[in-house]
Every structure is written in C-alpha cells, then in structure tokens.
Amino acid sequence: MILIKTIDTLSHQVRIKFLQLLNYIFVLFAFVMPLHRDLGKLTIMLMMIAFLFSLDVKKCYSVFIENRVIQILMVFIVYISVSILWSENKLAGLELVYLMYKYLFSVILIAVISLDKKYIEHIITAFLFSMFINMVATYYMFFYSVEGVFGLEFTEPNGYFDYSIFAAFSIFLCLYRFFRENNSSLRVFYFIFISAMIVNLFISRGRTGQLVFMLSSFIMILFFYKDKIKQILYLLALIFFILILAYGFSEPFNGRINLGISEVKEVIENANYKSSIGMRLYVYKLLPEFIREDNILFGSGIGDLRDIMSQKYVQAFGAWDQLGHIKGQIHNTFIGVFISLGVVGLSIFIYFLYSIFKLELLDNKLKILKYSFIFTMVFTCFSDNLLDQRWLLMLFALFFSILVISSKKNVTIERNKEQERFSVHEVLPLK
C-alpha cells in the first residue's frame, strides 16, 4: 500500500509540473504563432508531449460530456472524417482531416482541459506583442520597399492574406484591452496601438483583412449601440473617414480598390471571371449547379472538393493559372462545406458557429472579444476556405479555446470539480 501511495504521489507531482509547463507553452504559442507558421507547428508538438504527461482522463471525459460547443465541434470533425468513405480522392481527404485534428481540434482539446483562466490575459498580451513586432516589420517593408523583414513569414508576399486577417483581429483585441484597462497611460498606449494597426492594415496588400475589419466594425457598432442612433452615426462616420483617408494616402489600398472595381466591371459587362474577385464570384455562379446534384444531402466527400473545383475552373478558364485555381482552391468556406459535406455538414457547421455566438461569458467585457472573433471568422469564411488554412486554424483554435474556458458553463464545471484530486485549480491555484 505504501509503495502504491508513493507511486501515486510521484505521478501526481509529475502531472503538476507538466500542467504548469503546458500553460507556459500556450503563452509561447500565442507569441510565436503569428511570427511564423513553422514555429506554431513546433509549439503544438511541445503541447502534445506535455499534455500526455499531464493527462487527466476524468477531465477529458467531463469536457466532452458537459460542454455542448465542444460536442458540436467533435461531431463536425467526425462527420468530415467519415465523409472520406464516399470520397474518390481519399488521400486528399486524409490530409485535410489530419490538418484539422493537428491544428484545430488538438489545440482546442488540450486548452480546454489544461489551460488555467489566469493565463488568458498573458496569452492575449503575448499575441499582441507578437503582432506589434509584425507591425513594425511591415512598416519597415512599406517605407523601405523591401519584400521581407527579419525572416518573418507575414512580411513575405505569400503572407499578406493571413496577415491582414490577424491584423484586423488584433485591432479588436486592442479595443478589448482599451475598454478593460483602468490605467489612463495604458489606455493611451492602446489607443496609439489601435491607430497604428489600422494604418498598418490599410497600407498592406491584404484586401480580405481590410474588408473583414470594415464589415465586422459595422456589425459590432450596430450590435453594441442598437438603441443609440447618434453614437451609431458618429462611429459610422469615423469608419467612412478612415476609408477616405486610406484611399487618398495609401497607394496599396487605392490600387486594390481600383483593381477590385475594374474586376467587378469585367464580370458584369463581359462575364469575365478571370480575376481575384471574379474567381470568388464564379463560385456563386456554380452554386445552382451544385444544388441540383444527387449528393446534395451528404456532399461529395471532403477529399474531392479540390478535384471538383479544379475541373470546373479548367472547363471555364482553360489553362489560365491564377490564384492556385488548378489546385481547386475555393474561396468560400460555406460553399466548400456544402459541396463536400452537403446540407448535413453545412447545417452542423452553421450550428457550431451559432453555438459560439451564444456562449455566455462571466466577464461582460469579453463580449467584445467574442463578437469580434465570430464576425472576423464568419466574414473570412466568405473570402476563403478556412478549413484548409492551417495558420487561420491555429488562430481560430487559440481564441475559440479562450472563449470556451471563459464561458459560464465551463466555469460551473470547474467549480463542481474543485475538490477532485487532479483539479486544475488545485494544481495551479488562482492568486
């Protein structure tokens, strides 16, 4: 008996150490992930190793049984996995499922089971500090006309799309910190940071992030000030003023807007979809054709999406090679889910997003974070396929986990388990 108790005590101590280490790894993940996707991948591997040594089977079980939003996510991922059975390209399906388990579900699972709430603000600080470094690097790139800075992947040409999404979301994160902070000096700092990040967003080439920022801001203004017409008008006028300044003084933004207008005119006047916006609009043109398919209920299977879209693009545009269309990239998550997973998969996906929207948070100030997160992700889904963008999956996983951990339901679960032997709050007591 003494030997068993000794082994049990040692096992408990090891679990405590690795659980503490795991929380520090999440802070590290929030810092390195925006700098380079390979650093994010490496940190996820460290998470998995630490998680195996700190694993609490009871806590894993309670997360699945008592947390509805996690259940819905799991159902969606399992359904994606099962859809490989009716996919012709099973290898592509397996690759995508592996992507989602590694970069999305594993991070969420480990965070919800292991992450202590007291580290959430540290995680947000680490993320914003990382984005501050990226912002300085992109300013340097803009003023000195160089293509990349310090080896940061966001400052490379292929990182503009992702950077613009991260930058748009970072503005809302700073806004959350601005309203949360009581120190006037820090409020001034966050105001300057927000202003600098907005300018940075509009001098970058990422049109998607700019659109996401504007649409999210518009919806959130209506959402938070729905009964205050004067404030709504002032804030909308501010957004309009920002756009006018950006168009007048930012050559990249001015050029992208003019190019976008030209591309839309080509679609309307000449039915020419061979452009960035044209490719996105062409997917909507194909939608009635997909609705008439026999497999509308369950979809074609997750492995066949790129093959199907590549075939459609080649039929319409021939050998024109733009935006990776030969690889079958689809620039709309909702339509992509509908084609590959059918009405069933799309219904589960929309219900999952709705369940995030309905999460009840103990801290009302976190509502800014919740709504900015969901609106940013939803509007991004209209511009690209979020499910095969590993960088955006990491961003989604990190802040979705924060919202789940901060929800009333999750806090109730934690309180009910405070007296259990391996409770997180015994391992990492709140100060």
Secondary structure as UniProt FT lines:
FT   HELIX           2..32
FT   TURN            33..35
FT   HELIX           37..54
FT   HELIX           57..66
FT   HELIX           68..82
FT   HELIX           83..86
FT   HELIX           90..100
FT   HELIX           101..105
FT   HELIX           106..114
FT   HELIX           117..119
FT   HELIX           120..144
FT   TURN            150..151
FT   HELIX           153..155
FT   HELIX           157..159
FT   HELIX           160..180
FT   HELIX           184..203
FT   HELIX           207..224
FT   TURN            226..227
FT   HELIX           229..249
FT   HELIX           251..270
FT   HELIX           276..291
FT   TURN            294..298
FT   HELIX           302..304
FT   HELIX           305..317
FT   TURN            318..319
FT   TURN            323..324
FT   HELIX           325..327
FT   HELIX           333..357
FT   TURN            364..365
FT   HELIX           366..381
FT   TURN            382..383
FT   HELIX           386..388
FT   HELIX           390..405
FT   HELIX           408..416
FT   TURN            417..419
FT   TURN            421..422
FT   HELIX           424..427
//
